[in-house]
Amino acid sequence: MTGPRQLRQTLSPPDDHRAVHFTERDIADARRLLALVAGAGADAPGADPSGQSLTPDAEDADRLKSFARQIYQKRQKRIARFGSEMFGEPAWEMLLVLYVEEGGERQSQTRLADLSGAARSTAMRWIDHLVREGLAHRENHPTDKRRNFIALSDKGRQLLELYLSETCG
């Protein structure tokens, strides 16, 4: 399989100033599209090596969201009893909120920061981290250029669902 660096070199020779440069996300999106066109083979995202889909069906998705909601609620109870100083994991709180609320209310950066329980500046650094790692992405507010929404990425959803399915009873 051609790696991202090799693919970039193939598509954009250094001596051609008109070359198109692709980001890692562009390449990942192209791979997903090609896998869909080719019939979603075993090496496609969302499939394990045996060719089975890693994307849960509707019943499993509901069960996983319910489990994620329980995790989040238990964590909130724990913080209420002991304080947030002992259990500071704002990135994990954010991922759980994004997963549980997916398809519902959109989460602004500010609201997500508040729900994480961390200081706003700390929460914003964690949001930046989640975006850099490809676990979440920013969406522009349609009317207010000062605000952004944060949404779970496909990668973030797949990793959470994998973790939740491994830990859910």
Secondary structure, DSSP 8 states (H G I E B T S, - for coil): ---HHHHHHHHS-TT-TT-----HHHHHHHHHHHHHHTT--TTSTTB-TTS-B-S--HHHHHHHHHHHHHHHHHHHHHHHHH-GGG---HHHHHHHHHHHTTTSS-EEHHHHHHHHTS-HHHHHHHHHHHHHTTSEEEEE-SS-TT-EEEEE-HHHHHHHHHHHHHH--
